[in-house]
Amino acid sequence: MKTRFAHRFLVWSVLLGALTVGESAPAPAAAPDASVLWYREPARTWHEALPVGNGRIGALVHGGPDSDLLQLNEGSVWSGRAAYIEKPEVLENLPRLRELLFAGKHAEADALAKRHLTTVPRPDYGSFQPLGDLRLEFETDIAHTRDYRRELNLDTAVARTTFKRGSAGHTREIFTSAAAGALVIRLTASRPGLITFRGVLGRIGAITRADGADTVMMTGRCAEGGTEFTVALRAVAEGGRVVATDNALTVERATAVTLLLTVGSSYYSPDPAAAARLALTQAAGRTFPQLLADHTRDHQALFRRVRLVLGGTDAATAALPTDERLRRAAAGGADPDLVARYFDYGRYLLIASSRTGALPANLQGLWNPLPNPPWFSDYTININTQMNYWPAEVAGLAECHEPLFALAEKLVPLAQRTARERFGAGGLALSTRTTIWGRSDLRGTTGLFWPEAPAWLAAHFWEHWQFSQDRKFLAERAWPYLREAARFYVDTLVEHPRHGWLVSGPSTSPENSYVAPDGTRTGLDMGPAMTMAIVRELFDRCLAAADLLGTDREFAAVLREKRARLAPIRVGADGRLLEWSEDFKEHEPGHRHTSHLYPLHPGNEISVRRTPELAAAARKSLEARLRHGGGYTGWSRAWLTNFWARLEDGDKAHESIVALFKDSTFPNLFDNHYRGEGNVFQIDGNFGTTAAIAEMLLQSQSGELHLLPALPQAWREGSVRGMRARGGFTVDLHWRNGALTAATIVSTHGNPCTVRARTPFQLGPARSRADGSGHVLEFPTVAGQSYEMAPQR
């Protein structure tokens, strides 16, 4: 202890005294030319189309030269309505249900739960709906198109289509501007008078009318009392003429055209038509160069915070279209740069689908062309919604996290009612899915009875505090939500009659089931592993928050007493983590959910260094899941990649990314939910993998900044700039031949910093010390200062 204390004192003295540090954070990263997805052919399906979005208005751009299709969405255009489905027999039967589960009478418990804890789905639950289609039908007199290219520039957030007909070049640029609140389409040609087309807005049941000489308006309403909306489309032509009719905008012989599309929604405005007109008028008051400049500035303020470069892709591969590169990578071809592009794409998608003042990204983010989308394209809050936001903080997109907080806070009255009427408790409880209207409907099977969603959402509030160190956010938003989530468990925890632990239930390990000793297949349990992990985590964070804020001491004392009695993580006879309260037989050993590994990720209760035995058990559990076919959905594969990163196995994490490319990625890099079959897009796989790539390069969940914790052999050289770490730090890293060559850490709040790396390093004259399998250096920081580290000389 004396040696370690003396070393720490020397380091702090040197750093506070003679060491010179920089004065500010690095400038935003320059845009890499490679931040482009591109293709040689138009999209044939929406899984090949390129997404643009501003958090509210989204479009999938197909890029057809003769007929271009834009499939439109607006985040608040949903069917359904707000409703609370009363079912008092849930509360009436909870005591008996707990009694049966504790007694091992699983068949009787499951039968009771099926009668009283389930409900028939209702059509007024609703779903995220398409806004409609915009088709641009072009007049062409030359059939042959050459030099075709369509692309999505992730750095500028502009989809671009170019081609030639005869000697004339044609260009279309499409973006959705958050600054202007509009979808903008720019059409140009290299010779005057070549642009003639019809712009047709369409949606089943909607009505389109001319609104002046250059504008059409489409109005409609979603089913089951859902959103009323108005779409306004205006053409601003340079040369030629514009004619508006009740079913189309026609542009004839123009040299250049700017189309502006805005949306009014009853979710935000009592008069959607007036809102659409106002937004259109404001957008039309800007020239196209101004609109583009404002849009680019807004997007790059977020996107350019982080830059990832992974070397090792040969020039010939890098020059290929994105879909061809994807096929090669899926077959095992080396293409680290494609992984970097996938990481950029995840950040792009979060910026495009989740902006302050709008709704959070749902199961399909902001892009759903289907009137009956899978799983309602809703907010599935037993992992999928949460996974959408795993990369938000580490990738420097904290503002994009805000819509999730806003939705969680909006749902508080509903969650309080759910807790009170179904569980007889204070605090917060919700079912496994919800909508923009606020729903907490019971589900159709007992395996989906899981009230832990608010407690998991509370983790996101805490994570934002951890990264931002914003005490106002902690006091005014995080702490109230965490405290209310914890109240539910203070009121519902019961003592396990055999072990004496406090457990919560009945609950499930989301969507999974076991085979009880009496042969019953069921998912209900008292204190399943994931539930208890979330409760332990929630109580710990509440205690930390109360201590930091110096508040609610009596409530903290109650939490502290109950925390000491909570059921712990348990390991089965075969060395794997138990998923249930007992060592039950698994019904589906390769199940897509791996919920009992929550303490490894996104939690931090299990650590390779702090809890090596539990880490080994987690690894054994992960290996068993994979042996039995686990990871067969895109989001599940993304979660497994995060597990491997937390276990610091970079090669396994990289192997998992390659499997994702092979089995679960569409040509436009959207996540394919099902392995090699179906056409089900879920955006959580994109966001989860983006987070996993970040976890491979930087981890900070254990109170230290671990640099390159899971670097695979495939990423022999590279760099990353601008990644965020807990405690209030921004981190730049460079590596070569698999070893760290330079690191710069910027302190935003002046907190002490501990850095870990696999190889020895130094900060000025202060040298890291060996610590187990790595090297560690601790030092104080000053807010706004940067600290540069290099390998030991």
Secondary structure, DSSP 8 states (H G I E B T S, - for coil): -HHHHHHHHHHHHHHHTT---BSS--------TT-EEEESS--SSTTTSEEEE-SSEEEEE---SSEEEEEEEETT-B---------THHHHHHHHHHHHHHTT-HHHHHHHHHHHS-----GGG--B---EEEEEEE--S----EEEEEEEETTTTEEEEEEEETTEEEEEEEEEETTTTEEEEEEEESSTT-EEEEEEEE-TT-EEEE-SSSEEEEEEE-TTT--EEEEEEEEEEESSEEEE-SS-EEEEEESEEEEEEEEEETTT-S-HHHHHHHHHHHHHTS-HHHHHHHHHHHHHHHHTT-EEEE----HHHHTS-HHHHHHHHHTT---HHHHHHHHHHHHHHHHHH--TTS---BTTBT----SS-GGGG-EETTTHHHHHTTTTTTTT-HHHHHHHHHHHHHTHHHHHHHHHHHHS-SS----SEE-TT------SSGGG----HHHHHHHHHHHHHHHH--HHHIIIIIHHHHHHHHHHHHHH-EE-TTT--EE--SB-STT--EE-TTS-EE--BSS-HHHHHHHHHHHHHHHHHHHHHT--HHHHHHHHHHHTTB----B-TTSSB-SSSS--EES-TT-S--GGGTTTTTS-S--TTT-HHHHHHHHHHHHHHHHTT---BHHHHHHHHHHHHHTT-HHHHHHHHHHHHHHSB-TTS-BBSBTTSS--B-THHHHHHHHHHHHHHEE-TTSSEEESTT--TT--SEEEEEEEETTTEEEEEEEETTEEEEEEEEESS---EEEEESS-EEETTEE-EEETTEEEEEE---TT-EEEEEE--
